[in-house]
Amino acid sequence: MYLTSTQKKQVAASFSKAATQYDNYARLQHWTVKQVCQRLGLADSDLSTIRLLDLGCGTANIIKQLTNDFPEKAWLYTGIDISAGMLSAAEQKLKTLNGHQIEANFAIEDVEQFSDSTQLMAKQYDYCVSSLAIQWCDLDKVCQQLAQFLQLNPSAEIVMSTLLEGSLAELNQAWQSVDPAHSHVNEFLSFQVLKQALIQASLRYGFSFELEQDWHHLSYSSALAVMQELKHIGANQVVTQNAKQFYLTKEKLKQLEQAYPDNDDGEGTPQTTKIASWHLGFIKIRRA
Ligand SMILES: C[S@@+](CC[C@H](N)C(=O)[O-])C[C@H]1O[C@@H](n2cnc3c(N)ncnc32)[C@H](O)[C@@H]1O
């Protein structure tokens, strides 16, 4: 996804607006954070202090999960994000983790372009993580930053999650019947396109990678509930090229609800709940 600087500001503002309630609604994000943490393989690490950089850290759910999974470890944690509101919620959350040994710092930083001034790159990190942030970014720019990060931290491991094509397909289908001329759901890279982009970046910037995919399905009471959840977590900015603001009248909402696919249980019985599908990519990167 390529965002203009205006769009990036809008994305940051949406997340900031949602920051205080984000954790109450971020069901997909909590599930995905667990997947990212498992893939770090920390159970096999004999390091007593883990030095961790979190890109697009949001409300710092990753460090919360890790301190829960590995209470005996100490942490040097840096979280970066473009949303000031999310960072301030992250700082608040860190205060609730006071039984753990965490030295944390946060910085407003763009994952596409680390600044020198924050000394981010001067520290030695063992791990770099990112969960559900890079789908908002230009992948090649992120890979360039990660390659520089690996030059400074050659033995570090990077684990990231992102969204793939097929995510929110049901909502997209419903919107197509209401307003076929415009996009109302963000477009994500397909698994194959992501893989090709990573192959090219790995050759250009000199790293090796592994890519996995998975699906996660969540149920909702209505199509409106799907859209409300996106708004509650701040992920409601549609940045696809032909996106357009749309005033959803009662009539149009009814049409949208009717066009949203039924939750079929596989035996032909439509259920009252709606399902939203999420297609996730998990990327592991190391120095080549
Ligand atoms: C869906 S939230 C995920 C937050 C957190 N990682 C989690 O899993 O709960 C996406 C986060 O990415 C941040 N983000 C989006 N684009 C970014 C960029 N270019 N640089 C840094 N952060 C970015 C947003 O501000 C938001 O906090």
The ligand as a Tripos MOL2 file, in Angstrom:
@<TRIPOS>MOLECULE
LIG
   27    29     1     0     0
SMALL
NO_CHARGES

@<TRIPOS>ATOM
      1 C1         -3.8610   -2.2690   13.5930 C.3       1 LIG1
      2 S1         -2.7440   -1.3120   14.5150 S.3       1 LIG1
      3 C2         -1.6860   -2.5770   15.1990 C.3       1 LIG1
      4 C3         -1.0370   -2.1240   16.4700 C.3       1 LIG1
      5 C4         -0.2720   -3.1990   17.2470 C.3       1 LIG1
      6 N1          0.8890   -3.6320   16.5170 N.3       1 LIG1
      7 C5         -1.1740   -4.3670   17.5790 C.2       1 LIG1
      8 O1         -0.9730   -5.4440   17.0080 O.co2     1 LIG1
      9 O2         -2.0830   -4.1990   18.4030 O.co2     1 LIG1
     10 C6         -1.6820   -0.5990   13.2740 C.3       1 LIG1
     11 C7         -0.6890    0.3870   13.8420 C.3       1 LIG1
     12 O3          0.2720    0.6990   12.8240 O.3       1 LIG1
     13 C8          0.5770    2.0610   12.9150 C.3       1 LIG1
     14 N2          1.1590    2.5050   11.6270 N.ar      1 LIG1
     15 C9          0.5570    2.5770   10.4210 C.ar      1 LIG1
     16 N3          1.4210    3.0220    9.4900 N.ar      1 LIG1
     17 C10         2.6140    3.2240   10.1200 C.ar      1 LIG1
     18 C11         3.8970    3.6850    9.7090 C.ar      1 LIG1
     19 N4          4.1340    4.0280    8.4330 N.pl3     1 LIG1
     20 N5          4.8800    3.7810   10.6300 N.ar      1 LIG1
     21 C12         4.6510    3.4640   11.9400 C.ar      1 LIG1
     22 N6          3.4400    3.0160   12.3970 N.ar      1 LIG1
     23 C13         2.4350    2.8950   11.5030 C.ar      1 LIG1
     24 C14        -0.7640    2.6940   13.2610 C.3       1 LIG1
     25 O4         -0.6260    3.9920   13.7750 O.3       1 LIG1
     26 C15        -1.3170    1.6920   14.2600 C.3       1 LIG1
     27 O5         -0.9270    2.0030   15.5780 O.3       1 LIG1
@<TRIPOS>BOND
     1     1     2 1
     2     2     3 1
     3     2    10 1
     4     3     4 1
     5     4     5 1
     6     5     6 1
     7     5     7 1
     8     7     8 2
     9     7     9 1
    10    10    11 1
    11    11    12 1
    12    11    26 1
    13    12    13 1
    14    13    14 1
    15    13    24 1
    16    14    15 ar
    17    14    23 ar
    18    15    16 ar
    19    16    17 ar
    20    17    18 ar
    21    17    23 ar
    22    18    19 1
    23    18    20 ar
    24    20    21 ar
    25    21    22 ar
    26    22    23 ar
    27    24    25 1
    28    24    26 1
    29    26    27 1
@<TRIPOS>SUBSTRUCTURE
     1 LIG1         1 GROUP 0 **** ****
